[in-house]
Amino acid sequence: MARICQLTGKRPIKGSKIWRSGKAKREGGIGTHVTAITKRRFFPNLQRVKALLPNGQVKYIRVAASAIKKGLVVKPPKRTWKKPETKAA
């Protein structure tokens, strides 16, 4: 399953992890130097939430936490009815 927010379209982005060695000049050293750069990916903070869709359907969707904070997700009303009891034979 793709790591994409179904509301905002946020997806993983590329980045780098930079390895440095040495002591900073402001701390009394001769400065830091980059020794290696490795590629990495930054993933969106996806959450699986039950949401009320525009067509009135209630479904689980994967959305970013930022979309939930912004109020883009409309929560469905709580169920007040109970399932009918099935009679055991």
Sequence and secondary structure as in RCSB ss.txt:
>XXXX:A:sequence
MARICQLTGKRPIKGSKIWRSGKAKREGGIGTHVTAITKRRFFPNLQRVKALLPNGQVKYIRVAASAIKKGLVVK
PPKRTWKKPETKAA
>XXXX:A:secstr
     TTT    EEEEEEEEES  GGGTSS  EEEEEEEEEE   EEEEEEE TTS EEEEEEEHHHHHHT S  
     S        
